[in-house]
Amino acid sequence: MPPKSQSFIPYNIGFELFKKIYLHSVKKKILVLDNYDSFTYNLVHYIESSGAFEVDVFRNDEICINKISIYDVFVLSPGPGLPQDSGIMLSLIEKYGSEKPILGVCLGMQAIGECFGAKLENMETTYHGIADSIFIKDQSDILFSQLPQSFVVGRYHSWCLSSLNFPSSLIVTSIDGYGTIMSIRHRDYPIYGVQFHPESILSEHGQAIIDNFLNHALKTITDRKERSAML
């Protein structure tokens, strides 16, 4: 038996299998960026229920952009105001969007849209605590895996992404009955956004949507680390 000071690989498993077990067993770290919203800890509860992630929460002006590289996944919470007034949120998307899974909720989705060239528009109708139906346009979107093509969600917003001159790098994955954009994903990066609040009691399938994102994020992280370990 090797001295305690040495690390060792169990003799009865191969090195490649050991690496896979290790990569899957270590909890991944999520940063939930709190945009000063009362729903933030509902999101945190949904994430923590998966048991696969260590979750930290910082408000958007409480942590420096250079201090967040330790996180594997980012969740951008809802919040008041506009993306440009939300601390490091836009910088986070710009710096890590091509590398790490990101989920933006409400204001978080609007920030993702703006980062990739979409425009915001002020809606004629303000939605605050409204249960409304959305319609899935992209059945291949991982957020809506094994979910109905239409279901009810909770809406709390007065701004939305404009569909005019919508950037080709983003894909609209669901809309409401009037064609308002209700969710998006990036064409090439593991970036997803929902305009509605999956963590709201008004939303059907909210936990499933969060779980679908987390499962995909975990696979993305593990695949990337396995590739790096082979180099």
Biotite code that builds the C-alpha atoms (Angstrom):
import biotite.structure as struc

atoms = struc.array([
    struc.Atom([0.000, 0.000, 0.000], chain_id="A", res_id=1, res_name="MET", atom_name="CA", element="C"),
    struc.Atom([1.519, 3.394, -0.967], chain_id="A", res_id=2, res_name="PRO", atom_name="CA", element="C"),
    struc.Atom([2.369, 5.979, 1.692], chain_id="A", res_id=3, res_name="PRO", atom_name="CA", element="C"),
    struc.Atom([-0.489, 8.310, 2.591], chain_id="A", res_id=4, res_name="LYS", atom_name="CA", element="C"),
    struc.Atom([1.382, 11.259, 1.115], chain_id="A", res_id=5, res_name="SER", atom_name="CA", element="C"),
    struc.Atom([1.157, 9.733, -2.363], chain_id="A", res_id=6, res_name="GLN", atom_name="CA", element="C"),
    struc.Atom([-1.877, 9.772, -4.623], chain_id="A", res_id=7, res_name="SER", atom_name="CA", element="C"),
    struc.Atom([-2.669, 6.504, -6.324], chain_id="A", res_id=8, res_name="PHE", atom_name="CA", element="C"),
    struc.Atom([-5.009, 4.943, -8.832], chain_id="A", res_id=9, res_name="ILE", atom_name="CA", element="C"),
    struc.Atom([-6.927, 1.855, -7.668], chain_id="A", res_id=10, res_name="PRO", atom_name="CA", element="C"),
    struc.Atom([-5.127, -1.126, -9.234], chain_id="A", res_id=11, res_name="TYR", atom_name="CA", element="C"),
    struc.Atom([-8.270, -2.716, -10.594], chain_id="A", res_id=12, res_name="ASN", atom_name="CA", element="C"),
    struc.Atom([-9.396, 0.134, -12.874], chain_id="A", res_id=13, res_name="ILE", atom_name="CA", element="C"),
    struc.Atom([-7.658, 1.663, -15.857], chain_id="A", res_id=14, res_name="GLY", atom_name="CA", element="C"),
    struc.Atom([-6.328, 5.205, -15.843], chain_id="A", res_id=15, res_name="PHE", atom_name="CA", element="C"),
    struc.Atom([-8.857, 6.413, -18.427], chain_id="A", res_id=16, res_name="GLU", atom_name="CA", element="C"),
    struc.Atom([-11.760, 5.004, -16.410], chain_id="A", res_id=17, res_name="LEU", atom_name="CA", element="C"),
    struc.Atom([-10.324, 6.556, -13.245], chain_id="A", res_id=18, res_name="PHE", atom_name="CA", element="C"),
    struc.Atom([-10.207, 9.960, -14.959], chain_id="A", res_id=19, res_name="LYS", atom_name="CA", element="C"),
    struc.Atom([-13.830, 9.623, -16.028], chain_id="A", res_id=20, res_name="LYS", atom_name="CA", element="C"),
    struc.Atom([-14.955, 8.658, -12.523], chain_id="A", res_id=21, res_name="ILE", atom_name="CA", element="C"),
    struc.Atom([-13.003, 11.554, -11.034], chain_id="A", res_id=22, res_name="TYR", atom_name="CA", element="C"),
    struc.Atom([-14.367, 14.085, -13.516], chain_id="A", res_id=23, res_name="LEU", atom_name="CA", element="C"),
    struc.Atom([-17.934, 12.970, -12.857], chain_id="A", res_id=24, res_name="HIS", atom_name="CA", element="C"),
    struc.Atom([-17.581, 12.805, -9.071], chain_id="A", res_id=25, res_name="SER", atom_name="CA", element="C"),
    struc.Atom([-16.237, 16.303, -8.417], chain_id="A", res_id=26, res_name="VAL", atom_name="CA", element="C"),
    struc.Atom([-19.039, 18.807, -7.907], chain_id="A", res_id=27, res_name="LYS", atom_name="CA", element="C"),
    struc.Atom([-19.054, 21.562, -10.507], chain_id="A", res_id=28, res_name="LYS", atom_name="CA", element="C"),
    struc.Atom([-19.298, 25.187, -9.458], chain_id="A", res_id=29, res_name="LYS", atom_name="CA", element="C"),
    struc.Atom([-22.131, 27.490, -10.522], chain_id="A", res_id=30, res_name="ILE", atom_name="CA", element="C"),
    struc.Atom([-22.205, 31.233, -10.096], chain_id="A", res_id=31, res_name="LEU", atom_name="CA", element="C"),
    struc.Atom([-25.715, 32.644, -9.873], chain_id="A", res_id=32, res_name="VAL", atom_name="CA", element="C"),
    struc.Atom([-25.400, 36.326, -10.703], chain_id="A", res_id=33, res_name="LEU", atom_name="CA", element="C"),
    struc.Atom([-28.070, 38.067, -8.662], chain_id="A", res_id=34, res_name="ASP", atom_name="CA", element="C"),
    struc.Atom([-29.504, 41.094, -10.446], chain_id="A", res_id=35, res_name="ASN", atom_name="CA", element="C"),
    struc.Atom([-31.188, 42.293, -7.263], chain_id="A", res_id=36, res_name="TYR", atom_name="CA", element="C"),
    struc.Atom([-34.284, 40.171, -7.782], chain_id="A", res_id=37, res_name="ASP", atom_name="CA", element="C"),
    struc.Atom([-36.592, 38.517, -5.272], chain_id="A", res_id=38, res_name="SER", atom_name="CA", element="C"),
    struc.Atom([-36.769, 35.377, -7.441], chain_id="A", res_id=39, res_name="PHE", atom_name="CA", element="C"),
    struc.Atom([-33.025, 34.694, -7.322], chain_id="A", res_id=40, res_name="THR", atom_name="CA", element="C"),
    struc.Atom([-33.158, 32.252, -4.427], chain_id="A", res_id=41, res_name="TYR", atom_name="CA", element="C"),
    struc.Atom([-36.020, 30.353, -6.049], chain_id="A", res_id=42, res_name="ASN", atom_name="CA", element="C"),
    struc.Atom([-33.569, 29.686, -8.884], chain_id="A", res_id=43, res_name="LEU", atom_name="CA", element="C"),
    struc.Atom([-30.880, 28.722, -6.390], chain_id="A", res_id=44, res_name="VAL", atom_name="CA", element="C"),
    struc.Atom([-33.252, 26.220, -4.759], chain_id="A", res_id=45, res_name="HIS", atom_name="CA", element="C"),
    struc.Atom([-34.023, 24.617, -8.131], chain_id="A", res_id=46, res_name="TYR", atom_name="CA", element="C"),
    struc.Atom([-30.308, 24.341, -8.939], chain_id="A", res_id=47, res_name="ILE", atom_name="CA", element="C"),
    struc.Atom([-29.329, 22.952, -5.551], chain_id="A", res_id=48, res_name="GLU", atom_name="CA", element="C"),
    struc.Atom([-32.000, 20.261, -5.781], chain_id="A", res_id=49, res_name="SER", atom_name="CA", element="C"),
    struc.Atom([-29.956, 18.600, -8.551], chain_id="A", res_id=50, res_name="SER", atom_name="CA", element="C"),
    struc.Atom([-27.210, 17.803, -6.036], chain_id="A", res_id=51, res_name="GLY", atom_name="CA", element="C"),
    struc.Atom([-24.541, 18.013, -8.750], chain_id="A", res_id=52, res_name="ALA", atom_name="CA", element="C"),
    struc.Atom([-23.410, 21.589, -8.252], chain_id="A", res_id=53, res_name="PHE", atom_name="CA", element="C"),
    struc.Atom([-21.828, 23.806, -5.645], chain_id="A", res_id=54, res_name="GLU", atom_name="CA", element="C"),
    struc.Atom([-23.724, 27.096, -5.889], chain_id="A", res_id=55, res_name="VAL", atom_name="CA", element="C"),
    struc.Atom([-22.431, 30.566, -5.053], chain_id="A", res_id=56, res_name="ASP", atom_name="CA", element="C"),
    struc.Atom([-24.548, 33.712, -5.286], chain_id="A", res_id=57, res_name="VAL", atom_name="CA", element="C"),
    struc.Atom([-23.143, 37.193, -5.824], chain_id="A", res_id=58, res_name="PHE", atom_name="CA", element="C"),
    struc.Atom([-24.920, 40.395, -6.732], chain_id="A", res_id=59, res_name="ARG", atom_name="CA", element="C"),
    struc.Atom([-23.883, 41.852, -10.057], chain_id="A", res_id=60, res_name="ASN", atom_name="CA", element="C"),
    struc.Atom([-21.775, 44.595, -8.450], chain_id="A", res_id=61, res_name="ASP", atom_name="CA", element="C"),
    struc.Atom([-20.300, 42.497, -5.620], chain_id="A", res_id=62, res_name="GLU", atom_name="CA", element="C"),
    struc.Atom([-17.789, 40.442, -7.588], chain_id="A", res_id=63, res_name="ILE", atom_name="CA", element="C"),
    struc.Atom([-15.094, 41.372, -10.098], chain_id="A", res_id=64, res_name="CYS", atom_name="CA", element="C"),
    struc.Atom([-15.090, 39.895, -13.597], chain_id="A", res_id=65, res_name="ILE", atom_name="CA", element="C"),
    struc.Atom([-11.539, 38.636, -12.980], chain_id="A", res_id=66, res_name="ASN", atom_name="CA", element="C"),
    struc.Atom([-12.665, 36.596, -9.954], chain_id="A", res_id=67, res_name="LYS", atom_name="CA", element="C"),
    struc.Atom([-15.200, 34.358, -11.661], chain_id="A", res_id=68, res_name="ILE", atom_name="CA", element="C"),
    struc.Atom([-12.989, 32.104, -13.790], chain_id="A", res_id=69, res_name="SER", atom_name="CA", element="C"),
    struc.Atom([-13.256, 29.378, -11.105], chain_id="A", res_id=70, res_name="ILE", atom_name="CA", element="C"),
    struc.Atom([-16.903, 28.765, -12.036], chain_id="A", res_id=71, res_name="TYR", atom_name="CA", element="C"),
    struc.Atom([-17.968, 26.124, -14.548], chain_id="A", res_id=72, res_name="ASP", atom_name="CA", element="C"),
    struc.Atom([-21.489, 27.444, -15.208], chain_id="A", res_id=73, res_name="VAL", atom_name="CA", element="C"),
    struc.Atom([-23.230, 30.813, -14.971], chain_id="A", res_id=74, res_name="PHE", atom_name="CA", element="C"),
    struc.Atom([-26.899, 31.544, -14.300], chain_id="A", res_id=75, res_name="VAL", atom_name="CA", element="C"),
    struc.Atom([-28.021, 35.144, -14.809], chain_id="A", res_id=76, res_name="LEU", atom_name="CA", element="C"),
    struc.Atom([-31.017, 36.004, -12.661], chain_id="A", res_id=77, res_name="SER", atom_name="CA", element="C"),
    struc.Atom([-34.005, 38.203, -13.427], chain_id="A", res_id=78, res_name="PRO", atom_name="CA", element="C"),
    struc.Atom([-33.931, 41.752, -12.159], chain_id="A", res_id=79, res_name="GLY", atom_name="CA", element="C"),
    struc.Atom([-35.141, 45.324, -12.608], chain_id="A", res_id=80, res_name="PRO", atom_name="CA", element="C"),
    struc.Atom([-33.760, 47.795, -15.114], chain_id="A", res_id=81, res_name="GLY", atom_name="CA", element="C"),
    struc.Atom([-31.778, 47.143, -18.273], chain_id="A", res_id=82, res_name="LEU", atom_name="CA", element="C"),
    struc.Atom([-28.724, 44.973, -19.013], chain_id="A", res_id=83, res_name="PRO", atom_name="CA", element="C"),
    struc.Atom([-26.310, 47.923, -19.219], chain_id="A", res_id=84, res_name="GLN", atom_name="CA", element="C"),
    struc.Atom([-27.201, 48.854, -15.639], chain_id="A", res_id=85, res_name="ASP", atom_name="CA", element="C"),
    struc.Atom([-26.537, 45.374, -14.256], chain_id="A", res_id=86, res_name="SER", atom_name="CA", element="C"),
    struc.Atom([-22.933, 45.322, -13.052], chain_id="A", res_id=87, res_name="GLY", atom_name="CA", element="C"),
    struc.Atom([-20.670, 42.730, -14.657], chain_id="A", res_id=88, res_name="ILE", atom_name="CA", element="C"),
    struc.Atom([-23.420, 40.816, -16.462], chain_id="A", res_id=89, res_name="MET", atom_name="CA", element="C"),
    struc.Atom([-22.649, 41.954, -20.018], chain_id="A", res_id=90, res_name="LEU", atom_name="CA", element="C"),
    struc.Atom([-18.901, 41.568, -19.460], chain_id="A", res_id=91, res_name="SER", atom_name="CA", element="C"),
    struc.Atom([-19.448, 38.043, -18.133], chain_id="A", res_id=92, res_name="LEU", atom_name="CA", element="C"),
    struc.Atom([-21.301, 36.988, -21.281], chain_id="A", res_id=93, res_name="ILE", atom_name="CA", element="C"),
    struc.Atom([-18.698, 38.605, -23.534], chain_id="A", res_id=94, res_name="GLU", atom_name="CA", element="C"),
    struc.Atom([-15.776, 36.958, -21.726], chain_id="A", res_id=95, res_name="LYS", atom_name="CA", element="C"),
    struc.Atom([-17.127, 33.465, -21.054], chain_id="A", res_id=96, res_name="TYR", atom_name="CA", element="C"),
    struc.Atom([-19.978, 32.971, -23.514], chain_id="A", res_id=97, res_name="GLY", atom_name="CA", element="C"),
    struc.Atom([-17.900, 30.945, -25.958], chain_id="A", res_id=98, res_name="SER", atom_name="CA", element="C"),
    struc.Atom([-16.411, 28.754, -23.218], chain_id="A", res_id=99, res_name="GLU", atom_name="CA", element="C"),
    struc.Atom([-18.897, 27.982, -20.444], chain_id="A", res_id=100, res_name="LYS", atom_name="CA", element="C"),
    struc.Atom([-22.612, 27.157, -20.218], chain_id="A", res_id=101, res_name="PRO", atom_name="CA", element="C"),
    struc.Atom([-24.809, 30.165, -19.448], chain_id="A", res_id=102, res_name="ILE", atom_name="CA", element="C"),
    struc.Atom([-28.520, 30.395, -18.680], chain_id="A", res_id=103, res_name="LEU", atom_name="CA", element="C"),
    struc.Atom([-30.143, 33.830, -18.626], chain_id="A", res_id=104, res_name="GLY", atom_name="CA", element="C"),
    struc.Atom([-33.574, 34.345, -17.060], chain_id="A", res_id=105, res_name="VAL", atom_name="CA", element="C"),
    struc.Atom([-35.706, 37.380, -18.006], chain_id="A", res_id=106, res_name="CYS", atom_name="CA", element="C"),
    struc.Atom([-33.213, 40.272, -17.706], chain_id="A", res_id=107, res_name="LEU", atom_name="CA", element="C"),
    struc.Atom([-30.489, 37.663, -18.121], chain_id="A", res_id=108, res_name="GLY", atom_name="CA", element="C"),
    struc.Atom([-31.910, 36.617, -21.490], chain_id="A", res_id=109, res_name="MET", atom_name="CA", element="C"),
    struc.Atom([-32.162, 40.237, -22.570], chain_id="A", res_id=110, res_name="GLN", atom_name="CA", element="C"),
    struc.Atom([-28.465, 40.673, -21.753], chain_id="A", res_id=111, res_name="ALA", atom_name="CA", element="C"),
    struc.Atom([-27.575, 37.626, -23.852], chain_id="A", res_id=112, res_name="ILE", atom_name="CA", element="C"),
    struc.Atom([-29.594, 39.031, -26.746], chain_id="A", res_id=113, res_name="GLY", atom_name="CA", element="C"),
    struc.Atom([-27.911, 42.431, -26.533], chain_id="A", res_id=114, res_name="GLU", atom_name="CA", element="C"),
    struc.Atom([-24.434, 40.877, -26.376], chain_id="A", res_id=115, res_name="CYS", atom_name="CA", element="C"),
    struc.Atom([-25.001, 39.160, -29.702], chain_id="A", res_id=116, res_name="PHE", atom_name="CA", element="C"),
    struc.Atom([-26.643, 42.076, -31.490], chain_id="A", res_id=117, res_name="GLY", atom_name="CA", element="C"),
    struc.Atom([-30.360, 41.863, -30.689], chain_id="A", res_id=118, res_name="ALA", atom_name="CA", element="C"),
    struc.Atom([-32.295, 44.995, -29.763], chain_id="A", res_id=119, res_name="LYS", atom_name="CA", element="C"),
    struc.Atom([-34.619, 45.551, -26.818], chain_id="A", res_id=120, res_name="LEU", atom_name="CA", element="C"),
    struc.Atom([-38.042, 47.091, -27.179], chain_id="A", res_id=121, res_name="GLU", atom_name="CA", element="C"),
    struc.Atom([-40.394, 48.454, -24.541], chain_id="A", res_id=122, res_name="ASN", atom_name="CA", element="C"),
    struc.Atom([-43.656, 46.537, -24.690], chain_id="A", res_id=123, res_name="MET", atom_name="CA", element="C"),
    struc.Atom([-47.072, 48.167, -24.848], chain_id="A", res_id=124, res_name="GLU", atom_name="CA", element="C"),
    struc.Atom([-48.341, 45.704, -22.250], chain_id="A", res_id=125, res_name="THR", atom_name="CA", element="C"),
    struc.Atom([-46.535, 45.173, -18.955], chain_id="A", res_id=126, res_name="THR", atom_name="CA", element="C"),
    struc.Atom([-46.584, 41.590, -17.710], chain_id="A", res_id=127, res_name="TYR", atom_name="CA", element="C"),
    struc.Atom([-46.289, 41.302, -13.953], chain_id="A", res_id=128, res_name="HIS", atom_name="CA", element="C"),
    struc.Atom([-47.273, 37.991, -12.454], chain_id="A", res_id=129, res_name="GLY", atom_name="CA", element="C"),
    struc.Atom([-49.161, 36.887, -15.564], chain_id="A", res_id=130, res_name="ILE", atom_name="CA", element="C"),
    struc.Atom([-49.635, 33.209, -16.426], chain_id="A", res_id=131, res_name="ALA", atom_name="CA", element="C"),
    struc.Atom([-49.426, 32.901, -20.200], chain_id="A", res_id=132, res_name="ASP", atom_name="CA", element="C"),
    struc.Atom([-48.900, 30.181, -22.799], chain_id="A", res_id=133, res_name="SER", atom_name="CA", element="C"),
    struc.Atom([-45.719, 29.799, -24.797], chain_id="A", res_id=134, res_name="ILE", atom_name="CA", element="C"),
    struc.Atom([-45.253, 27.770, -27.963], chain_id="A", res_id=135, res_name="PHE", atom_name="CA", element="C"),
    struc.Atom([-42.062, 25.848, -28.676], chain_id="A", res_id=136, res_name="ILE", atom_name="CA", element="C"),
    struc.Atom([-40.567, 26.619, -32.095], chain_id="A", res_id=137, res_name="LYS", atom_name="CA", element="C"),
    struc.Atom([-37.438, 24.511, -31.761], chain_id="A", res_id=138, res_name="ASP", atom_name="CA", element="C"),
    struc.Atom([-38.196, 21.032, -30.467], chain_id="A", res_id=139, res_name="GLN", atom_name="CA", element="C"),
    struc.Atom([-34.475, 20.210, -30.530], chain_id="A", res_id=140, res_name="SER", atom_name="CA", element="C"),
    struc.Atom([-33.720, 22.805, -27.858], chain_id="A", res_id=141, res_name="ASP", atom_name="CA", element="C"),
    struc.Atom([-32.362, 21.023, -24.789], chain_id="A", res_id=142, res_name="ILE", atom_name="CA", element="C"),
    struc.Atom([-34.320, 23.258, -22.388], chain_id="A", res_id=143, res_name="LEU", atom_name="CA", element="C"),
    struc.Atom([-37.586, 21.816, -23.662], chain_id="A", res_id=144, res_name="PHE", atom_name="CA", element="C"),
    struc.Atom([-36.531, 18.184, -23.973], chain_id="A", res_id=145, res_name="SER", atom_name="CA", element="C"),
    struc.Atom([-39.520, 15.868, -23.351], chain_id="A", res_id=146, res_name="GLN", atom_name="CA", element="C"),
    struc.Atom([-41.831, 18.819, -22.643], chain_id="A", res_id=147, res_name="LEU", atom_name="CA", element="C"),
    struc.Atom([-45.143, 19.633, -24.380], chain_id="A", res_id=148, res_name="PRO", atom_name="CA", element="C"),
    struc.Atom([-45.138, 21.879, -27.428], chain_id="A", res_id=149, res_name="GLN", atom_name="CA", element="C"),
    struc.Atom([-47.160, 24.461, -25.481], chain_id="A", res_id=150, res_name="SER", atom_name="CA", element="C"),
    struc.Atom([-47.443, 25.151, -21.760], chain_id="A", res_id=151, res_name="PHE", atom_name="CA", element="C"),
    struc.Atom([-48.059, 27.963, -19.268], chain_id="A", res_id=152, res_name="VAL", atom_name="CA", element="C"),
    struc.Atom([-45.289, 30.128, -17.802], chain_id="A", res_id=153, res_name="VAL", atom_name="CA", element="C"),
    struc.Atom([-45.044, 33.064, -15.419], chain_id="A", res_id=154, res_name="GLY", atom_name="CA", element="C"),
    struc.Atom([-44.178, 36.415, -16.993], chain_id="A", res_id=155, res_name="ARG", atom_name="CA", element="C"),
    struc.Atom([-42.767, 39.461, -15.216], chain_id="A", res_id=156, res_name="TYR", atom_name="CA", element="C"),
    struc.Atom([-41.418, 41.939, -17.770], chain_id="A", res_id=157, res_name="HIS", atom_name="CA", element="C"),
    struc.Atom([-42.049, 45.144, -19.690], chain_id="A", res_id=158, res_name="SER", atom_name="CA", element="C"),
    struc.Atom([-39.134, 44.768, -22.145], chain_id="A", res_id=159, res_name="TRP", atom_name="CA", element="C"),
    struc.Atom([-38.489, 42.059, -24.717], chain_id="A", res_id=160, res_name="CYS", atom_name="CA", element="C"),
    struc.Atom([-36.085, 41.225, -27.516], chain_id="A", res_id=161, res_name="LEU", atom_name="CA", element="C"),
    struc.Atom([-37.147, 42.672, -30.843], chain_id="A", res_id=162, res_name="SER", atom_name="CA", element="C"),
    struc.Atom([-37.642, 40.209, -33.683], chain_id="A", res_id=163, res_name="SER", atom_name="CA", element="C"),
    struc.Atom([-36.592, 42.876, -36.216], chain_id="A", res_id=164, res_name="LEU", atom_name="CA", element="C"),
    struc.Atom([-33.100, 42.293, -37.627], chain_id="A", res_id=165, res_name="ASN", atom_name="CA", element="C"),
    struc.Atom([-32.630, 39.455, -35.183], chain_id="A", res_id=166, res_name="PHE", atom_name="CA", element="C"),
    struc.Atom([-29.007, 38.231, -35.218], chain_id="A", res_id=167, res_name="PRO", atom_name="CA", element="C"),
    struc.Atom([-28.278, 35.007, -37.086], chain_id="A", res_id=168, res_name="SER", atom_name="CA", element="C"),
    struc.Atom([-26.069, 33.769, -34.234], chain_id="A", res_id=169, res_name="SER", atom_name="CA", element="C"),
    struc.Atom([-29.157, 33.364, -32.033], chain_id="A", res_id=170, res_name="LEU", atom_name="CA", element="C"),
    struc.Atom([-32.113, 31.013, -32.528], chain_id="A", res_id=171, res_name="ILE", atom_name="CA", element="C"),
    struc.Atom([-35.609, 31.791, -31.260], chain_id="A", res_id=172, res_name="VAL", atom_name="CA", element="C"),
    struc.Atom([-36.823, 28.649, -29.526], chain_id="A", res_id=173, res_name="THR", atom_name="CA", element="C"),
    struc.Atom([-40.249, 29.727, -28.226], chain_id="A", res_id=174, res_name="SER", atom_name="CA", element="C"),
    struc.Atom([-42.767, 32.552, -28.603], chain_id="A", res_id=175, res_name="ILE", atom_name="CA", element="C"),
    struc.Atom([-46.040, 33.690, -27.060], chain_id="A", res_id=176, res_name="ASP", atom_name="CA", element="C"),
    struc.Atom([-49.363, 33.929, -28.882], chain_id="A", res_id=177, res_name="GLY", atom_name="CA", element="C"),
    struc.Atom([-48.394, 37.288, -30.403], chain_id="A", res_id=178, res_name="TYR", atom_name="CA", element="C"),
    struc.Atom([-44.969, 36.207, -31.610], chain_id="A", res_id=179, res_name="GLY", atom_name="CA", element="C"),
    struc.Atom([-43.020, 37.804, -28.750], chain_id="A", res_id=180, res_name="THR", atom_name="CA", element="C"),
    struc.Atom([-39.685, 36.060, -28.233], chain_id="A", res_id=181, res_name="ILE", atom_name="CA", element="C"),
    struc.Atom([-39.853, 33.933, -25.099], chain_id="A", res_id=182, res_name="MET", atom_name="CA", element="C"),
    struc.Atom([-36.637, 31.923, -25.285], chain_id="A", res_id=183, res_name="SER", atom_name="CA", element="C"),
    struc.Atom([-33.424, 31.769, -27.286], chain_id="A", res_id=184, res_name="ILE", atom_name="CA", element="C"),
    struc.Atom([-30.238, 29.778, -27.661], chain_id="A", res_id=185, res_name="ARG", atom_name="CA", element="C"),
    struc.Atom([-26.917, 30.496, -29.314], chain_id="A", res_id=186, res_name="HIS", atom_name="CA", element="C"),
    struc.Atom([-26.236, 28.685, -32.558], chain_id="A", res_id=187, res_name="ARG", atom_name="CA", element="C"),
    struc.Atom([-22.707, 27.600, -31.574], chain_id="A", res_id=188, res_name="ASP", atom_name="CA", element="C"),
    struc.Atom([-22.188, 28.199, -27.846], chain_id="A", res_id=189, res_name="TYR", atom_name="CA", element="C"),
    struc.Atom([-23.869, 26.570, -24.798], chain_id="A", res_id=190, res_name="PRO", atom_name="CA", element="C"),
    struc.Atom([-25.868, 29.728, -24.084], chain_id="A", res_id=191, res_name="ILE", atom_name="CA", element="C"),
    struc.Atom([-29.606, 29.688, -23.369], chain_id="A", res_id=192, res_name="TYR", atom_name="CA", element="C"),
    struc.Atom([-32.133, 32.292, -22.342], chain_id="A", res_id=193, res_name="GLY", atom_name="CA", element="C"),
    struc.Atom([-35.756, 32.379, -21.221], chain_id="A", res_id=194, res_name="VAL", atom_name="CA", element="C"),
    struc.Atom([-37.835, 35.539, -20.967], chain_id="A", res_id=195, res_name="GLN", atom_name="CA", element="C"),
    struc.Atom([-40.270, 33.895, -18.563], chain_id="A", res_id=196, res_name="PHE", atom_name="CA", element="C"),
    struc.Atom([-39.549, 32.759, -14.996], chain_id="A", res_id=197, res_name="HIS", atom_name="CA", element="C"),
    struc.Atom([-39.216, 28.956, -14.770], chain_id="A", res_id=198, res_name="PRO", atom_name="CA", element="C"),
    struc.Atom([-38.733, 29.344, -11.007], chain_id="A", res_id=199, res_name="GLU", atom_name="CA", element="C"),
    struc.Atom([-42.134, 31.029, -10.591], chain_id="A", res_id=200, res_name="SER", atom_name="CA", element="C"),
    struc.Atom([-45.044, 29.103, -9.103], chain_id="A", res_id=201, res_name="ILE", atom_name="CA", element="C"),
    struc.Atom([-46.995, 30.231, -12.185], chain_id="A", res_id=202, res_name="LEU", atom_name="CA", element="C"),
    struc.Atom([-44.736, 28.248, -14.525], chain_id="A", res_id=203, res_name="SER", atom_name="CA", element="C"),
    struc.Atom([-45.382, 24.677, -15.546], chain_id="A", res_id=204, res_name="GLU", atom_name="CA", element="C"),
    struc.Atom([-42.320, 22.430, -15.969], chain_id="A", res_id=205, res_name="HIS", atom_name="CA", element="C"),
    struc.Atom([-40.014, 24.990, -14.352], chain_id="A", res_id=206, res_name="GLY", atom_name="CA", element="C"),
    struc.Atom([-37.882, 22.436, -12.511], chain_id="A", res_id=207, res_name="GLN", atom_name="CA", element="C"),
    struc.Atom([-37.658, 20.320, -15.667], chain_id="A", res_id=208, res_name="ALA", atom_name="CA", element="C"),
    struc.Atom([-36.356, 23.292, -17.669], chain_id="A", res_id=209, res_name="ILE", atom_name="CA", element="C"),
    struc.Atom([-33.677, 24.017, -15.071], chain_id="A", res_id=210, res_name="ILE", atom_name="CA", element="C"),
    struc.Atom([-32.773, 20.317, -14.847], chain_id="A", res_id=211, res_name="ASP", atom_name="CA", element="C"),
    struc.Atom([-32.493, 20.066, -18.638], chain_id="A", res_id=212, res_name="ASN", atom_name="CA", element="C"),
    struc.Atom([-30.072, 22.985, -18.665], chain_id="A", res_id=213, res_name="PHE", atom_name="CA", element="C"),
    struc.Atom([-28.018, 21.576, -15.781], chain_id="A", res_id=214, res_name="LEU", atom_name="CA", element="C"),
    struc.Atom([-27.811, 18.119, -17.374], chain_id="A", res_id=215, res_name="ASN", atom_name="CA", element="C"),
    struc.Atom([-26.612, 19.633, -20.631], chain_id="A", res_id=216, res_name="HIS", atom_name="CA", element="C"),
    struc.Atom([-24.176, 21.917, -18.797], chain_id="A", res_id=217, res_name="ALA", atom_name="CA", element="C"),
    struc.Atom([-22.754, 18.950, -16.889], chain_id="A", res_id=218, res_name="LEU", atom_name="CA", element="C"),
    struc.Atom([-22.261, 16.986, -20.106], chain_id="A", res_id=219, res_name="LYS", atom_name="CA", element="C"),
    struc.Atom([-20.629, 19.995, -21.797], chain_id="A", res_id=220, res_name="THR", atom_name="CA", element="C"),
    struc.Atom([-18.228, 20.522, -18.887], chain_id="A", res_id=221, res_name="ILE", atom_name="CA", element="C"),
    struc.Atom([-17.335, 16.841, -18.541], chain_id="A", res_id=222, res_name="THR", atom_name="CA", element="C"),
    struc.Atom([-16.764, 16.364, -22.276], chain_id="A", res_id=223, res_name="ASP", atom_name="CA", element="C"),
    struc.Atom([-14.501, 19.419, -22.362], chain_id="A", res_id=224, res_name="ARG", atom_name="CA", element="C"),
    struc.Atom([-12.490, 18.288, -19.331], chain_id="A", res_id=225, res_name="LYS", atom_name="CA", element="C"),
    struc.Atom([-12.132, 14.771, -20.721], chain_id="A", res_id=226, res_name="GLU", atom_name="CA", element="C"),
    struc.Atom([-10.748, 16.219, -23.960], chain_id="A", res_id=227, res_name="ARG", atom_name="CA", element="C"),
    struc.Atom([-8.336, 18.405, -21.991], chain_id="A", res_id=228, res_name="SER", atom_name="CA", element="C"),
    struc.Atom([-7.210, 15.437, -19.885], chain_id="A", res_id=229, res_name="ALA", atom_name="CA", element="C"),
    struc.Atom([-6.319, 13.524, -23.051], chain_id="A", res_id=230, res_name="MET", atom_name="CA", element="C"),
    struc.Atom([-3.950, 16.242, -24.279], chain_id="A", res_id=231, res_name="LEU", atom_name="CA", element="C"),
])
